[in-house]
């Protein structure tokens, strides 16, 4: 090899090292100060609990505090816009969830494009709902319920935690795939007041988190007919999956972490690695299970694909039902 060529290769290698240097330094020194995880819902709920669990893990693994900041409102849009507008330096993260996938279609005039403006970091967990009915409903199985609803159009009603929420769109998907059932939607300000009216018989059906319903199911106050996930629930093993009787039905909430667009790939990779370590840790997986969840994990690319699929799925349901935000 002649000398000029050797000099050129040496200079090129040096230039590449100089360009890579700042990126490697960012990854090696991150995080150098506390990181905030912004949550679009109030403290004490499942979103908040999950964020605190992963925040505690990341604090221990990465040596800086990961602090949860609750910014409820507009179905999670306020929190999302906070993160979209933040510097893409890895110090502001978003607890991503199914509401983000729903809101992309539900709201016409958002100030951001969620799929474009949020960089996926890692998926955390998937959790399903359970479909419960008041004991006065003369149906002990899901096929019996579907037959009864078809024979009595407009006579049944279901409660939800609010228009456009997961407890609403999950029921709408069920109505559609079960043959276009005519069941009235009654929205509430949260799933808890909807459960109160289910127990009183003012609504006959509710799709809700198993943790909210399991005590009433055990006491016989309500009857569980199916779970919304593709597989049966560990906490309700005797309750069938709705998909066993309604082909193509599957509905669940997915959660993960995201960062502002243009966040350094090295920082995203560092966070992804730490999160995936949590999701194979037996203690952390048990904490996920206590939230009626199933651990996910995987690469940022896989999480982006999951979010895109959920966005398309719920977008179709929202458009088909002409659902508008309250």
C-alpha atoms as one frame of an Amber mdcrd trajectory, in Angstrom:
protein
   0.000   0.000   0.000   1.484   3.338  -0.964   2.104   6.027   1.614  -0.559
   8.558   0.475  -3.228   5.851   0.672  -2.068   4.835   4.175  -2.240   8.475
   5.256  -5.733   8.847   3.785  -7.040   5.737   5.601  -5.427   6.891   8.838
  -7.057  10.313   8.557 -10.431   8.786   7.640 -10.297   6.471  10.641  -9.417
   9.389  12.867 -12.307  11.447  11.535 -14.713   8.573  12.112 -13.468   8.220
  15.672 -13.950  11.934  16.268 -17.511  11.751  14.966 -18.316   8.682  17.035
 -16.663  10.093  20.134 -19.416  12.491  21.235 -22.086   9.792  20.685 -20.166
   7.251  22.736 -19.532   9.820  25.441 -23.244  10.611  25.645 -24.105   6.960
  26.096 -21.345   6.374  28.665 -22.179   9.418  30.780 -25.995   9.109  30.542
 -27.719   9.807  32.806 -25.716  12.524  34.505 -28.702  14.023  36.328 -32.250
  12.986  37.329 -34.640  11.887  34.586 -38.383  12.544  34.636 -41.001  10.071
  33.408 -44.127  12.007  32.464 -47.445  10.196  33.040 -50.705  11.455  31.561
 -52.865  10.219  34.404 -53.270  10.904  38.119 -51.174   9.320  40.837 -52.324
   5.985  42.200 -53.692   4.494  38.982 -52.153   1.640  36.959 -50.253   4.014
  34.636 -48.682   5.782  37.610 -47.851   2.535  39.428 -46.180   1.053  36.362
 -44.144   4.230  35.790 -42.936   4.156  39.393 -41.971   0.494  39.134 -39.850
   0.982  36.031 -38.542   4.299  37.384 -37.314   2.582  40.539 -35.622  -0.141
  38.487 -33.917   2.354  36.178 -32.769   4.430  39.160 -31.044   1.370  40.625
 -29.564   0.214  37.327 -28.391   3.548  35.904 -27.398   5.385  39.083 -29.652
   8.452  38.781 -33.154   9.159  39.983 -35.986   8.528  37.519 -38.798  10.669
  38.903 -42.459  10.320  37.929 -44.256  13.537  36.989 -48.043  13.274  36.704
 -49.657  15.557  34.119 -53.243  14.331  33.779 -55.751  15.777  31.340 -57.145
  15.421  27.812 -56.808  11.658  27.845 -53.035  11.835  28.203 -52.488  14.458
  25.497 -51.137  17.096  27.904 -48.392  14.754  29.078 -47.584  13.685  25.532
 -47.224  17.251  24.303 -44.980  18.028  27.287 -42.584  15.309  26.160 -42.867
  16.179  22.460 -41.765  19.747  23.285 -38.920  18.653  25.583 -35.277  18.567
  24.571 -34.346  15.221  22.959 -31.598  14.576  25.494 -32.984  11.536  27.307
 -33.960  13.452  30.441 -37.689  13.606  29.685 -39.491  10.327  28.950 -43.132
   9.441  28.395 -45.085   6.501  29.748 -46.622   5.452  26.440 -49.933   3.607
  26.471 -52.953   2.604  24.454 -54.549   6.047  25.026 -51.853   7.461  22.726
 -52.860   4.996  20.011 -56.541   5.840  20.505 -56.041   9.607  20.656 -54.276
   9.685  17.294 -57.695   9.170  15.674 -60.056  10.322  18.430 -58.776  13.921
  18.409 -58.789  15.879  15.146 -56.526  18.799  16.049 -53.640  17.550  18.136
 -50.535  19.748  18.218 -48.318  16.752  17.530 -48.091  13.567  15.483 -47.554
  10.893  18.100 -45.972   8.231  15.887 -43.582  10.779  14.341 -42.854  12.961
  17.370 -42.218  10.265  19.995 -39.298   7.862  19.647 -40.152   4.401  21.003
 -37.738   3.101  23.640 -39.172  -0.231  24.819 -42.488  -1.934  25.451 -43.209
  -2.816  29.074 -46.395  -4.822  29.405 -49.762  -5.791  28.020 -52.888  -6.062
  30.175 -56.440  -7.060  29.389 -59.934  -6.395  30.670 -62.722  -8.665  31.825
 -66.298  -8.498  30.573 -68.769  -8.729  33.456 -72.572  -8.659  33.554 -75.165
  -8.073  36.244 -76.625 -11.336  37.604 -80.058 -10.313  36.327 -78.828 -10.822
  32.758 -80.115 -14.309  31.807 -76.852 -15.485  30.280 -74.222 -17.604  31.956
 -71.909 -17.938  28.969 -70.698 -15.611  26.246 -72.651 -17.395  23.459 -75.819
 -17.109  25.574 -75.155 -13.407  26.102 -74.671 -12.771  22.383 -77.893 -14.644
  21.595 -79.786 -12.684  24.277 -78.442  -9.323  23.049 -79.444 -10.144  19.469
 -82.928 -11.124  20.603 -83.298  -7.931  22.661 -81.779  -5.073  20.641 -81.484
  -1.803  22.540 -82.521  -3.310  25.886 -79.025  -3.726  27.308 -76.538  -1.024
  28.233 -72.865  -1.056  29.127 -70.914   1.369  31.264 -67.435   2.676  30.525
 -64.831   4.844  32.184 -65.367   7.571  29.588 -65.745   8.258  25.888 -62.772
   7.048  23.864 -61.137   5.205  26.749 -60.054   1.582  26.608 -63.194   0.421
  28.455 -65.261   2.081  25.714 -63.457   1.029  22.540 -62.990  -2.536  23.796
 -66.751  -2.903  24.161 -67.358  -1.313  20.763 -64.990  -3.802  19.133 -66.879
  -6.626  20.844 -70.240  -5.326  19.636 -68.939  -5.151  16.080 -67.257  -8.547
  15.907 -70.088 -10.325  17.743 -72.433  -9.445  14.899 -73.299  -5.782  15.326
 -74.939  -5.948  18.753 -77.268  -3.098  19.716 -76.126  -2.261  23.265 -76.325
   1.301  24.596 -73.138   2.989  25.783 -73.310   4.895  29.094 -70.055   6.796
  29.796 -68.930   7.655  33.342 -66.083   9.655  34.827 -63.984   6.587  35.509
 -64.539   2.856  35.776 -65.330   2.919  39.513 -68.657   4.813  39.171 -69.514
   2.585  36.209 -69.012  -0.429  38.480 -71.300   1.151  41.096 -74.088   1.335
  38.541 -73.366  -2.194  37.305 -73.783  -3.494  40.855 -77.044  -1.552  41.140
 -78.291  -2.924  37.811 -78.540   0.491  36.173 -76.191  -0.818  33.455 -75.920
  -4.496  32.636 -72.394  -4.846  31.220 -68.923  -3.518  32.002 -65.476  -4.104
  30.516 -62.902  -3.249  33.186 -59.567  -4.134  34.734 -59.727  -7.479  36.590
 -58.382  -5.830  39.761 -61.509  -3.653  39.886 -63.919  -6.549  39.412 -62.352
  -9.650  40.906 -63.767  -9.146  44.416 -67.289  -8.701  43.063 -66.831 -11.679
  40.736 -65.749 -13.876  43.652 -68.696 -12.669  45.753 -71.167 -13.381  42.948
 -72.182  -9.728  42.661 -71.338  -9.797  38.949 -70.736 -12.598  36.464 -67.551
 -12.752  34.382 -68.216 -13.932  30.832 -64.860 -13.423  29.136 -61.459 -11.757
  29.152 -60.348  -9.544  26.295 -56.834 -10.931  25.814 -56.018 -13.693  23.362
 -55.035 -16.001  26.230 -56.898 -16.643  29.449 -55.966 -14.590  32.497 -53.881
 -16.087  35.301 -56.094 -14.373  37.876 -59.305 -15.677  36.239 -58.242 -19.025
  34.764 -61.792 -20.381  34.518 -63.025 -17.420  32.485 -62.672 -17.976  28.721
 -61.104 -15.567  26.289 -63.740 -13.711  24.281 -61.799 -14.715  21.187 -62.705
 -18.356  21.857 -66.244 -17.496  20.774 -65.819 -14.292  18.749 -63.266 -14.906
  15.979 -60.666 -12.186  15.620 -61.432 -10.504  18.934 -58.482  -9.356  21.039
 -58.199  -6.159  23.010 -55.708  -5.016  25.594 -53.761  -2.074  26.904 -50.089
  -1.875  25.986 -47.521   0.194  27.844 -43.955   1.260  27.243 -41.545   4.169
  27.394 -40.962   6.776  24.725 -38.706   9.811  24.277 -38.822  12.984  22.174
 -38.065  12.567  18.486 -34.345  12.814  17.618 -33.215  11.427  20.969 -29.746
   9.908  20.553 -29.893   6.253  19.422 -27.185   5.477  21.977 -29.335   6.820
  24.819 -32.372   4.933  23.509 -30.281   1.760  23.336 -29.025   2.219  26.914
 -32.572   2.640  28.219 -33.848  -0.254  26.121 -31.150  -2.552  27.492 -31.951
  -1.620  31.105 -35.698  -2.063  30.571 -35.291  -5.455  28.926 -33.164  -6.535
  31.880 -36.087  -5.670  34.155 -38.518  -7.690  32.072 -36.555 -10.909  32.524
 -36.050 -10.328  36.252 -38.349 -12.635  38.243 -39.123 -10.056  40.931 -39.982
  -7.360  38.402 -42.096  -9.781  36.365 -44.018 -10.624  39.543 -44.702  -6.920
  40.039 -45.997  -6.730  36.469 -48.223  -9.742  37.151 -49.620  -7.979  40.243
 -50.922  -5.316  37.837 -52.697  -8.061  35.831 -50.073  -7.564  33.156 -47.835
  -9.677  30.949 -44.249  -8.523  30.446 -43.333  -7.598  26.867 -39.904  -6.163
  26.035 -38.023  -6.151  22.755 -36.323  -3.602  20.539 -37.411  -0.018  19.834
 -38.272  -1.126  16.284 -40.605  -3.826  17.635 -42.243  -1.332  19.968 -42.781
   1.103  17.097 -44.472  -1.674  15.119 -46.730  -2.538  18.074 -47.775   1.103
  18.548 -48.510   1.454  14.819 -50.648  -1.698  14.883 -52.601  -0.497  17.930
 -53.098   2.925  16.348 -54.502   1.397  13.156 -56.717  -1.025  15.072 -58.352
   1.517  17.363 -58.511   4.105  14.591 -60.730   1.757  12.616 -63.009   1.173
  15.636 -63.294   4.900  16.334 -64.134   5.737  12.738 -66.623   2.864  12.447
 -68.404   3.963  15.619 -68.136   7.678  14.800 -66.733   8.186  18.297 -66.015
  11.779  19.246 -64.262  13.071  22.380 -66.530  14.415  25.095
